Amino acid sequence: MSSNSQNASRWLNKHIAEVKTVYLSSWLFTLLSAGCFVVFCWYLSVFAALWLTEPDKLLYASVFLTGRYILAYVASRFNYKAGEVIASQVKRELYPALLKNNEIDSVSGTLMVTRINDDLKPYFSFFIPNAMASVLVSGLLLVVCFWVEKWVGIILLVSFLVIPFMMSIIGMGAEGIHKKHIDLFMKYSAVFYNRLQAVAEIVNLDNVIQQYRFLSDKSEALNKATVKVMRVAILTTASLELFVTLSIAMVAIYLGLNLLGIMVGPNYGNGYDFRTALFLLTLAPYFFFYLRKFVSAYHDRNRALASANILMPLMNVNPDSPAADTNDPLASLEIENLSFAYPDSPVKVLNGISLNLPVKGLVLVKGISGSGKSTLLKILAGSLPVDDGTVSVNGKDNSGSRSWLDKNTSYMNQFPFIFDGTLRYNVFLDKEDKKNAGYTAFLDRILDTKADGWATQLTHNGKQLSGGEKQLVSLARMLLNPRPVAILDEPTASLDAATTRTILRQIVELAEDRLVIVASHEETFESVADAVLNLNWGEQER
């Protein structure tokens, strides 16, 4: 397993601790369900061995079979609940990252949230429970089989060891295939949606044929990736069924030879107990029941690992980094000789930046487009790591400072992320409807134009709102969730004068009791800023 897979697996599995009680309950009911099936098989074999002369044995068997299904259903509900809880938790971790990241539009962000339900939830609802159930139930049945007939137990034990080994070999390349498929899905889904939004313009420009060919090529590439994923799933299932069929056949042949009394051993020449043989033969397929479910869910495991590798960088997850104390108040924030280049790029976006920032007040970062303003803001928001130079909070090292900034920074994106949902949800998210001085005044500008007020439904990145209204919603989020450091990336870009004045007034008030860092071309900010950092193609102008 690659280091990326190990990190992704570790990140996924750490969430299991959040629902360990739910899983323990599920596994208990799974074991009880398996126990009921063992008793069912015993009574059924007794009923058959007595040539159907004692119907009460069949009644007992029916009762335990019913118990088996009821207990299995209860276990499945616990498993489903575990997946729901973990998926919701990951979403809560992902939302702040989507709100901070100005490279991800709402379509791509929505697709990422969808991937959590489509990829991560099955991992926790099916793969993890079935993996543990395979061990518990197979272990229970092996004990029973070794107690009754050791050679049947040996046959099943060998199968139990060979099948996971076979699955690991198949899975070596499956994760890469799944990651490519997810990458294409995320990329091309956004492309398809954007073309759909622009269909009227495409028709007016008489560009239909060219766009049709373009989308056909993208669709064909996505279909090929999907077919590769399906091939892996089919190969996995086919390989499992081959081993299961061979194992059950070997058990049946062994028991048949014993029944005939020709198998060398204690029953040689005497025949075999029909009731015991039928009991073991009935148990054999059930031995593979959870193994089958585990292998079917192995596809979910590969999808989850691929999705985790995509989500982890966005959520700034580093499984190997120690936890840092992020509750200290801001006493100092210093940038010293900071340089930064994006991976696989020889060009430094920032070069030799040094600045002591105040604990509270307004700091303006200015410069032409492409001068590194947004990159510096991402570093100060804890979204990007620092390897060359230092960004120190309260004297901490780069790693500790990044953890502090990630937790204690609120971020207003240049391109606000608008969720599909009501205006109320987009402002308050999952918090109670609380009002504070300053926020109602500018949100009334939106509410007065919407017939449904707070209940106004927003879709497709808030196409029901103007650019200025989206910025006001984003600013309201920041005011409702105050943190020691507030970062705003071009908060007044392309806005009308009235909206610009409203936002500027709110930002100045915000800077009275906290550090506010603004990247902007707006000249008005310079007159009210406590400090100004002027960037010129990544260089600091002195």
C-alpha positions in Angstrom: 0.0 0.0 0.0 1.3 3.4 -1.0 2.0 6.1 1.6 -0.9 8.1 0.2 -3.2 5.1 0.7 -1.9 4.6 4.2 -2.6 8.3 5.1 -6.0 8.2 3.5 -6.9 4.9 5.3 -5.7 6.4 8.6 -7.7 9.5 8.1 -10.8 7.5 7.3 -10.4 5.1 10.2 -9.9 7.8 12.8 -13.5 8.7 12.3 -14.5 5.2 13.5 -13.8 6.3 17.1 -16.6 8.9 16.8 -19.2 6.1 16.5 -17.5 3.2 18.3 -20.6 2.6 20.5 -22.8 2.3 17.5 -20.4 -0.1 15.8 -20.1 -2.2 19.0 -23.9 -2.5 19.2 -24.0 -3.5 15.5 -21.3 -6.2 16.0 -23.1 -7.6 19.0 -26.4 -8.0 17.1 -24.4 -9.5 14.1 -23.0 -12.1 16.4 -26.4 -12.9 17.9 -27.8 -13.1 14.4 -25.1 -15.6 13.4 -25.7 -17.6 16.6 -29.4 -17.9 15.7 -28.5 -19.2 12.2 -26.3 -21.9 13.7 -29.1 -23.0 15.9 -31.5 -22.9 12.9 -29.1 -25.1 10.9 -28.9 -27.6 13.8 -32.7 -28.0 14.2 -33.2 -28.1 10.5 -30.6 -30.9 10.1 -32.2 -32.8 13.1 -35.6 -32.4 11.4 -34.3 -33.8 8.1 -32.3 -36.6 9.8 -35.5 -37.8 11.5 -37.2 -38.0 8.1 -39.5 -35.1 8.8 -41.3 -36.9 11.6 -40.9 -34.2 14.3 -42.5 -31.0 13.1 -41.7 -29.2 16.4 -38.0 -29.2 15.3 -39.0 -27.4 12.1 -41.0 -24.9 14.3 -37.9 -24.2 16.4 -35.8 -23.8 13.3 -38.3 -21.3 11.9 -38.2 -19.3 15.1 -34.4 -19.0 15.1 -34.4 -18.2 11.4 -36.8 -15.3 12.0 -34.6 -14.2 14.9 -31.6 -14.2 12.6 -33.2 -11.8 10.1 -34.6 -9.5 12.8 -31.2 -9.2 14.5 -29.4 -8.7 11.2 -31.8 -5.9 10.3 -31.2 -4.2 13.7 -27.4 -4.5 13.0 -27.8 -2.9 9.6 -29.7 0.0 11.0 -26.8 0.7 13.4 -24.3 0.5 10.5 -26.4 2.9 8.5 -26.5 5.3 11.4 -22.8 5.2 11.8 -22.3 6.1 8.2 -24.8 9.0 8.6 -23.0 10.4 11.6 -19.5 10.2 10.1 -20.6 11.7 6.8 -22.3 14.6 8.6 -19.1 15.2 10.6 -16.9 15.2 7.5 -19.3 17.7 5.9 -19.0 20.0 8.9 -15.2 19.9 8.4 -15.4 20.4 4.7 -17.8 23.4 4.7 -15.2 25.9 6.2 -12.6 24.8 3.7 -15.1 25.4 0.8 -15.9 28.8 2.2 -12.2 29.7 2.4 -11.0 28.3 -0.9 -11.3 30.8 -3.8 -10.3 28.3 -6.4 -13.3 26.1 -6.0 -16.6 27.3 -7.5 -20.0 26.3 -6.0 -20.5 23.5 -8.6 -17.3 21.8 -7.8 -17.9 22.3 -4.1 -21.3 20.8 -4.3 -19.9 17.8 -6.2 -17.3 17.4 -3.4 -20.1 17.3 -0.8 -22.0 14.8 -3.0 -18.9 12.6 -3.1 -19.0 12.3 0.7 -22.4 10.7 0.5 -21.6 8.6 -2.6 -18.1 7.5 -1.6 -17.4 7.9 2.2 -20.8 7.0 3.6 -20.8 3.4 2.0 -17.3 2.9 3.4 -18.5 3.4 7.0 -22.0 1.9 6.5 -21.0 -1.2 4.6 -17.3 -1.9 4.2 -16.2 -1.4 7.8 -19.2 -3.3 9.3 -18.9 -6.1 6.8 -15.2 -6.4 7.3 -15.6 -6.8 11.1 -18.7 -9.1 10.6 -16.6 -11.3 8.3 -14.1 -11.8 11.1 -16.6 -12.3 13.9 -19.1 -14.5 12.1 -16.4 -16.5 10.3 -14.5 -16.9 13.6 -17.7 -18.2 15.3 -18.4 -20.7 12.5 -14.8 -21.9 12.4 -15.0 -22.7 16.1 -18.3 -24.7 15.5 -16.8 -26.5 12.5 -13.5 -27.4 14.2 -15.5 -28.7 17.2 -17.8 -30.8 15.0 -15.4 -31.9 12.2 -11.8 -30.4 12.0 -11.3 -31.1 8.3 -14.3 -29.0 7.3 -12.9 -26.3 9.6 -9.5 -26.5 7.9 -11.1 -26.2 4.4 -13.0 -23.1 5.4 -10.0 -21.6 7.2 -7.8 -21.9 4.1 -10.5 -20.2 2.1 -10.8 -17.4 4.7 -7.1 -16.7 4.5 -6.8 -16.9 0.6 -9.8 -14.6 -0.3 -8.5 -11.4 1.5 -5.1 -12.0 0.0 -6.7 -12.2 -3.4 -8.7 -9.0 -2.8 -5.6 -7.1 -1.8 -3.9 -8.0 -5.0 -6.9 -6.8 -7.1 -7.1 -3.7 -5.0 -3.5 -2.6 -5.6 -4.4 -0.9 -8.9 -8.1 -0.3 -8.1 -7.5 2.9 -6.0 -5.7 4.6 -8.9 -8.5 3.8 -11.3 -11.1 5.1 -8.9 -9.2 8.3 -8.3 -8.9 9.0 -12.0 -12.6 8.4 -12.4 -13.5 10.8 -9.5 -11.1 13.4 -10.9 -12.8 13.2 -14.3 -16.3 13.2 -12.8 -15.6 16.3 -10.7 -13.9 18.1 -13.7 -16.4 17.2 -16.4 -19.5 17.5 -14.4 -18.6 21.1 -13.8 -17.8 21.5 -17.5 -21.2 20.0 -18.5 -23.0 22.3 -16.0 -21.3 25.4 -17.3 -22.1 24.6 -20.9 -25.7 24.0 -19.9 -25.8 27.4 -18.2 -24.4 29.0 -21.4 -26.6 27.2 -23.9 -28.4 30.3 -25.0 -25.2 32.1 -25.8 -23.8 29.0 -27.6 -26.9 28.9 -29.8 -26.7 32.7 -30.5 -23.0 32.4 -31.5 -23.8 29.5 -33.8 -21.2 27.4 -31.9 -23.4 24.3 -31.3 -21.5 21.8 -33.4 -18.1 22.7 -31.9 -19.5 22.5 -28.3 -21.2 19.2 -29.1 -18.0 17.7 -30.3 -16.2 19.1 -27.3 -18.7 17.6 -24.8 -18.8 14.3 -26.7 -15.1 13.9 -26.3 -15.3 14.6 -22.5 -18.3 12.3 -22.2 -16.4 9.5 -23.9 -13.4 9.9 -21.6 -15.7 9.8 -18.6 -17.5 6.7 -19.9 -14.1 4.9 -20.5 -13.1 5.7 -16.9 -16.4 4.4 -15.6 -16.1 1.1 -17.6 -12.6 0.5 -16.0 -14.2 0.9 -12.6 -16.9 -1.6 -13.5 -14.4 -4.1 -14.8 -12.6 -4.0 -11.4 -15.9 -4.6 -9.6 -16.8 -7.5 -11.9 -13.3 -9.0 -11.6 -13.6 -8.8 -7.8 -17.0 -10.5 -7.7 -16.0 -13.2 -10.2 -12.8 -14.1 -8.3 -14.7 -14.4 -5.0 -17.5 -16.6 -6.5 -14.8 -18.9 -8.0 -13.2 -19.5 -4.6 -16.5 -19.8 -2.8 -17.8 -22.4 -5.2 -14.6 -24.4 -5.0 -14.6 -24.3 -1.2 -18.2 -25.4 -0.8 -17.6 -28.1 -3.4 -14.6 -29.4 -1.4 -16.7 -29.5 1.8 -19.6 -31.3 0.0 -17.2 -33.9 -1.5 -15.5 -34.5 1.8 -18.8 -35.0 3.6 -20.1 -37.1 0.8 -17.1 -39.5 1.0 -17.6 -39.7 4.7 -21.3 -40.6 4.3 -20.2 -43.4 2.0 -17.7 -44.6 4.6 -14.8 -44.5 2.1 -12.9 -41.5 3.4 -9.8 -42.6 5.4 -10.3 -41.6 9.1 -12.4 -42.5 12.1 -15.5 -43.1 10.0 -13.8 -45.4 7.4 -16.1 -48.3 6.6 -18.8 -47.1 9.1 -20.5 -44.4 7.1 -21.1 -40.9 8.5 -23.7 -39.2 10.6 -26.2 -37.8 8.2 -27.4 -35.1 10.7 -23.8 -33.9 11.2 -23.1 -33.8 7.5 -26.2 -31.9 6.7 -25.5 -29.4 9.6 -22.0 -28.7 8.3 -23.1 -28.5 4.7 -25.8 -26.0 5.6 -23.3 -23.8 7.5 -20.7 -23.7 4.7 -22.6 -21.2 2.4 -23.3 -19.0 5.4 -19.6 -19.0 6.3 -19.1 -17.0 3.1 -22.2 -14.7 3.5 -20.4 -11.8 5.2 -17.2 -12.5 3.2 -19.4 -11.9 0.0 -20.7 -8.7 1.5 -17.2 -7.6 2.4 -15.9 -8.2 -1.1 -18.9 -6.4 -2.6 -18.1 -3.5 -0.3 -14.4 -3.6 -1.2 -15.3 -1.5 -4.2 -16.6 1.1 -1.7 -13.3 1.0 0.1 -11.3 1.9 -3.1 -13.7 4.7 -3.9 -13.4 6.0 -0.3 -9.6 6.0 -0.4 -9.6 7.8 -3.7 -12.1 10.5 -2.4 -10.1 10.8 0.8 -6.9 11.6 -1.1 -8.9 14.4 -2.9 -10.5 15.8 0.2 -7.5 15.7 2.6 -5.4 18.4 0.9 -8.5 20.7 0.7 -9.2 20.2 4.4 -5.5 20.6 5.4 -5.4 17.2 6.9 -2.0 15.9 7.9 -2.3 12.7 9.9 1.3 12.8 11.1 1.3 16.3 12.5 0.9 16.7 16.3 -2.0 18.6 17.7 -1.2 22.2 18.5 -2.7 24.5 21.1 -5.0 26.7 19.1 -6.9 28.3 22.0 -4.2 30.9 22.9 -5.3 34.6 22.2 -3.4 36.4 19.5 -0.3 38.2 21.0 1.8 38.5 17.9 1.8 37.6 14.2 5.1 37.9 12.3 6.1 37.1 8.7 9.8 36.8 8.2 11.6 36.2 4.8 8.6 34.3 3.5 8.9 32.8 0.0 6.4 30.5 -1.7 6.1 28.5 -4.9 3.3 26.1 -5.8 4.2 22.4 -6.3 5.8 21.6 -9.7 6.3 25.3 -10.4 9.8 26.9 -10.5 8.3 30.4 -10.2 8.1 31.9 -6.7 4.7 33.6 -6.2 6.1 35.3 -3.1 9.7 36.1 -2.4 11.3 37.5 0.8 8.2 38.9 2.4 8.6 40.3 6.0 6.1 42.1 8.1 5.0 42.4 11.8 1.2 42.5 11.9 -0.8 44.3 14.7 -2.9 42.3 17.0 -5.9 44.4 16.0 -6.5 46.9 13.2 -6.7 46.9 9.4 -3.9 45.7 7.3 -4.2 46.3 3.5 -2.4 44.0 1.0 -2.3 45.7 -2.4 -0.8 45.1 -5.7 -1.7 44.3 -9.3 -3.4 41.1 -10.3 -1.0 38.1 -10.1 1.2 39.8 -7.6 0.6 37.1 -4.9 -2.1 38.8 -2.8 -4.4 35.8 -2.7 -1.6 33.3 -2.0 -0.4 35.4 1.0 -4.0 35.4 2.3 -4.3 31.7 2.0 -1.0 31.3 3.9 -2.3 33.6 6.6 -5.6 31.6 6.7 -3.7 28.4 7.3 -4.7 27.0 4.0 -1.2 26.7 2.5 1.9 25.4 4.3 5.1 27.4 4.7 8.4 25.7 3.9 10.6 28.7 3.0 10.7 31.4 5.7 8.4 31.7 8.7 4.9 32.7 9.6 4.8 32.8 13.4 1.8 33.2 15.7 2.7 33.9 19.4 6.3 32.6 18.7 5.1 29.1 17.4 6.8 27.3 14.6 5.3 27.2 11.1 3.3 24.0 11.8 1.9 25.2 15.1 1.1 28.6 13.6 -0.7 27.1 10.7 -2.9 25.1 13.0 -3.7 28.2 15.0 -4.5 30.3 11.9 -6.7 27.5 10.5 -8.8 27.5 13.6 -8.8 31.2 14.5 -9.2 32.8 11.0 -12.5 33.7 9.3 -12.3 34.1 5.5 -14.3 36.1 3.1 -13.8 34.7 -0.4 -13.5 36.8 -3.5 -16.0 34.4 -5.1 -18.6 33.6 -2.3 -19.7 30.1 -1.9 -23.5 29.9 -1.9 -25.1 26.7 -0.8 -28.3 25.3 -2.3 -30.8 26.2 0.4 -32.6 29.1 1.9 -31.1 32.6 2.4 -31.4 31.9 6.1 -29.3 28.8 5.9 -26.6 30.5 3.8 -26.3 33.3 6.4 -26.6 31.3 9.7 -25.6 27.9 8.4 -26.6 25.5 11.2 -26.6 28.1 13.9 -29.6 29.7 15.6 -31.2 32.8 14.2 -29.4 35.4 16.3 -29.1 39.1 15.5 -26.3 41.4 16.4 -25.7 45.1 15.9 -24.6 45.9 12.4 -25.6 42.9 10.4 -29.3 43.5 10.0 -28.8 46.9 8.5 -27.1 45.7 5.3 -28.9 42.4 5.0 -32.2 44.4 4.9 -31.1 45.5 1.4 -31.4 41.9 0.3 -34.6 41.0 2.3 -36.5 44.0 1.0 -36.1 42.7 -2.6 -37.1 39.1 -1.9 -40.8 38.2 -1.6 -40.0 35.2 0.6 -37.5 37.0 2.8 -35.3 34.6 4.8 -37.1 31.6 3.1 -35.9 32.6 -0.4 -34.5 29.5 -2.0 -31.0 29.9 -3.5 -29.6 27.5 -6.1 -26.8 27.2 -8.7 -24.3 29.3 -6.6 -27.0 31.8 -5.7 -28.0 33.0 -9.2 -31.0 34.6 -7.5 -28.5 37.1 -6.0 -26.4 39.8 -7.5 -22.6 39.9 -7.0 -22.9 42.5 -4.3 -25.7 40.5 -2.5 -23.4 37.5 -2.5 -20.7 39.5 -0.9 -23.1 40.8 1.8 -24.1 37.2 2.6 -20.5 36.3 2.9 -19.7 39.3 5.1 -22.7 38.4 7.3 -21.3 34.9 7.9 -18.0 36.5 9.0 -19.7 38.8 11.5 -21.8 36.0 12.9 -18.7 33.9 13.4 -16.1 36.3 14.8 -12.6 35.1 15.1 -9.3 36.8 16.2 -8.2 37.2 12.5 -10.5 38.2 9.7 -9.3 37.9 6.1 -11.1 39.4 3.1 -10.0 38.8 -0.5 -11.2 41.6 -2.8 -14.4 42.2 -0.8 -15.5 45.1 -3.0 -14.5 43.9 -6.5 -17.0 44.9 -9.2 -19.5 46.2 -6.7 -21.6 49.4 -7.0 -20.6 52.4 -4.9 -23.4 52.0 -2.3 -22.6 48.3 -1.6 -18.9 49.2 -1.5 -19.5 51.9 1.2 -21.6 49.5 3.2 -19.0 46.8 3.2 -16.2 49.3 3.9 -18.0 50.6 7.0 -18.5 47.1 8.3 -14.9 46.1 7.8 -13.6 49.2 9.6 -15.9 48.4 12.6 -14.7 44.8 12.5 -11.1 46.0 12.7 -11.7 47.9 16.0 -11.3 44.8 18.1 -9.5 42.2 15.9 -6.9 41.9 13.2 -8.5 42.4 9.7 -6.4 41.6 6.6 -7.8 42.9 3.3 -6.5 42.3 -0.2 -8.0 45.0 -2.4 -7.5 47.5 -5.2 -9.9 49.9 -3.5 -8.1 53.2 -2.8 -10.5 54.0 0.1 -9.0 51.1 2.2 -5.6 52.8 2.1 -6.9 55.9 3.9 -8.2 53.8 6.8 -5.6 51.0 7.0 -3.2 50.8 10.0 -0.6 49.0 7.8 -0.1 48.6 4.1 1.8 45.8 2.3 2.5 46.5 -1.3 3.3 43.5 -3.5 4.8 43.8 -7.0 5.1 40.4 -8.7 5.7 38.6 -5.4 8.2 41.2 -4.2 7.6 43.5 -1.3 7.9 47.1 -2.1 9.7 49.0 0.6 
